[in-house]
Amino acid sequence: MPSKNVKEPFVFILFGASGDLAKLKIFPALYEFALQHRFPEDFWIYGYARSEMTTEEFKKSFENSVREKFGDETNESALEKLLLHIDYFQGQYNAPADYKKLLDTLKKDSPEGTPLIAYYSVPPTAFNDISINLSPFKEHFDMRLTIEKPFGGDEATARDMFAILEEHFDEDNVYLLDHYLGKESVQSILSMRYTNSIINHLLKGQLIEYIQITSFEPFGIKERGRYFNEVGIIKDMVQSHLLQLLALVTMSMPNHLNAESVHREKYHILSALTFNPEKFLLLGQYDNYTKEKDIPEDSKTETFAALKLCIDQTDWAKVPIYIRTGKMMNRKSTYITIVLKKLSFQESIKGLKSNKLIIELQPEGHVYFKITNKRGGTYHEYHQMSPSESLACFGDDCLPEHGRLLLDVMNGERIHFLSFNEVIACWHFIDKVLKEAENQNIPLKKYSDGSEGPDGEIEFLDPIRKWHQI
């Protein structure tokens, strides 16, 4: 099967080209495109930043980031050819005159209607300035603004951001990027549901007892102290990443697998999220959090959260959903557990466990069923079996998450991005959760570094259930 390539010439502008995201994710992704022969003959890549830098210095920075990522496996020929297409433009994010110079430069080499991918690798405070100043570019280019989360800090700021975008661009011009949706294993959820009736038939609320989503990281906040302490793990992880996973497994499958249909069905789920204020949330903070760089000694920011919620729709109304996520945990692990109801006659079978569909996203992508059968021999005992298949990508057609999503932008494909309505719905729900937590003065429980989180986490939310482990 042929690889997905970029067939038409394009212009790519990386705003914030001197920053860490550019060096860690975007430069290596562009190199992999070149290495895998995905680019057309004509394309232009511009770095745009406030830093004083020559084009040669920028190319050297690009080269260094590639060599740091790929080491001795760097393909010298592919890198050398790619560098011929790279240039640098110094400018301020809020200076119309700088954008006018950039536009005049780009128009010299780019025919009218050329796709222009503008990637916002900058702090959110610069988003509005860039969007406003890029508005004149749409008269000459097919604009594709690629903006990575966070999309605001609550519902109000997200609406403000989208109002600026909608004033100057159509929503079809905007690609809201959540890197989780670029993971091979996450994209496989949609693919499996669309192509396998057995899985799609099982993902009905009337057949499911409950759903659990777990996302653990064995490290702390690294160098993100200032940012993380302002937002906490609910806004950082639950608001987009984990609610998106929930939407993908619970939404109705549309007849057509296109961006408009998928965004619509996800929105129907995300706009119906609710919770019972009684025992709905557990918050924690790992012991050494306040010793991290840039963290105040009296910080009350949560690094762990366990949340019980539900979907206010007829099919899902009685299905509890549990989400837990934490930093400095005992393992790296992200997985979804869907527990199916037992039939009435099965309730009388002693020791019979419920069937489960488990989608493991990290550390390895797998999907497997937990099904029950009698043990071999004459004993009337039952045990669970786990038919499994890997969701990992193998071969020379694989790309990291940012690379997969960036390739979609270059081809004008929006199915793995977010809509404005989805983001607003998520913030609306999270704002309610945080407001209720404040009203109830929910305490912050300490937990040991490298543990499972605060003691009694699941018993707090639901005494009759335990977290599924993989």
KASUL-V301364 format. One line per field, one symbol per residue. phi: phi as a letter, one per 40 degrees, with the letter a starting at -180 (. if undefined). psi: psi as a letter, one per 40 degrees, with the letter a starting at -180 (. if undefined). burial: # if it has 16 or more other ideal C-beta (glycine too) atoms within 10 Angstrom, else .. A space follows every 50 residues. Layout:
# KASUL-V301364
phi: ???
psi: ???
burial: ???
This chain:
# KASUL-V301364
phi: .cccbccbdabbbbcgccccddccbcddccccdcccfccccbabbbcbac ccaccccccccccccccccbfccccccccccccccbabbcaccbbdcccc ccccccccbbccgccbcbbccbcdccdcccccccdccccbbccbcbbcdc cgbacccccccccccccbaccccbbcbbcdcccdccccccccccbbcccc cccbdcbbcabbbbabbcbccfcbdcccccbgccccbcdbdcccdccccb cccccbcbcdccdccccdcccbcaacdcfbabbaacdccccccgbccbcb ccbaabbbaabcbdcbdbbcbbbbaabfccacababbbcccccdcccccc gccccbbbbcbacbcababbbbaccchcccbbacbbdbacbccbgcbcbc dccccccccccgbbccbbcdcccccccdccdcdcccccccfcccccacdg bchdcgcccccaccbbccbb
psi: hiihihdiiihhhhhfeeiddddddddddddddddefeiadhihhhhhie hhhidddddddddddddddebeehhddddddddeehiihhiidfhddddd ddddddddehihehhhhhhgfiideeddddddeedddeddighghhhiii gieadddddddddddddeiideehhhhhddeehdddddddddddehdddd ddfhdeehdihhhhhiheiaebefdddddddidddddddcddddddddee ihhidhgiddddddddddddeehiihehgehhiihidedeeihehidfhf hheihhhhaihgiddedehihhhiiiifaeihhhihhhhiiiiddedehh ehiiiihhhhdidihihiihiiiiiiaehgiiihighiiieihiaeeiii ddddddddddefhedfiiiddddddddddddddddddddefhihhiiihf aeaiifdddddhdeiihhi.
burial: ...#.#..###########.###.############.##...######## ..#....##.###.##..#........##..##..######.#....##. .##..#...#...#########.#.#########..#..########### ###.#..#..##..#..##...##################.###....#. .##.#..##########..##...#..##.#################### ##......#..############.#....#######..#..#..#...#. ###########.#..#..###########...########.#........ ....########..######.#..................#.#.....## ###########..#.################.##..#......##.#... ####..##.##...#..#..
